[in-house]
Amino acid sequence: MTLPLVLAFLFFGGSLIGWSLELIWRRFFSGNNPERKWINPGFLVGPYLPLYGFSLCVLCMMSFIDVSFIENPVLQKSILFVIMALVITLIEYIAGLIFIHGMKIKLWDYSSCWGNIQGIICPMYSFFWWILSGLYYFLIHPHILDSLYWLAEHLSFSFFIGFFYGVFAIDLCYSLKILAKIRVFAKEKDVIVRIEVFKESIRKKNAELKEKRHFVLAFKSEQISFIEQLRMHLEKLKNENKNQEI
């Protein structure tokens, strides 16, 4: 019953839950999906978003922050959740900067949201993190130890989590190879590639070519090479490219 086991369990659960939330958000609420199609969120193939998994681990560790100096219990919890939301927003910002400056890739874009900073973070999504922090604190955190005791008594589930990390590692290697190709192209053209816009461009092109739509392999095309897809995407958007983002 060690901290690494707790964090491994939380990363697993958080990544899956986060992917599910993003999937539903993009399908029913996102303004960037007017056709209301199912869109595989993130840059990985499988049903997991590492940012959510990592954030859930951070929430776990921050749940032990002592705010007992605040007498009002409601205010006490509210401030704790604000601190959690700010820390996760900071993580989101750092992750966004790493991908933008290191990989020339923008995984998400909040440019249309009020008060956004570089399109990476904005008040609205920080508010969502505040709500999720509260949900975690009241609905998940009290049951962590119980879940781990159950896990320790069911080796089959331990095997399932081990299998998850094995598949996740393979998926990560595969997806990073794709991102590396995008990075080389983006550096050569001096642009930032917005992943979600690029995936939508591929989906529409595949529809024109009457190819099967790939929910899992979003970057796949039977008739056009990956680099050619990038070139076509850049050509299509070059007149709209005011901020060197495609």
Buried (B, 14 or more C-beta within 10 A) or exposed (E): EEEEBBBBBBBBBBBBBBBBBBBEBBBEEBEEBEEEEEBBBBBBBBBBBBBBBBBBBBBBEBBEEEEEEEEEEEEBBBBBBBBBBBBBBEBBBEBBEEBBEEBBBBBBBBBEEEEBEBBBBBBEBBEBBBEBBBEBBEEBBEEBEEBBEEBEEEEEBBEEBEEBEEEBEEBBEEBBEBBEBBBEBBEEBEBBBBBBBBBBBBBEBBEEEEBEEBEEEBBBBEEBEBEEBBBBBBEEBEEEEEEEBB
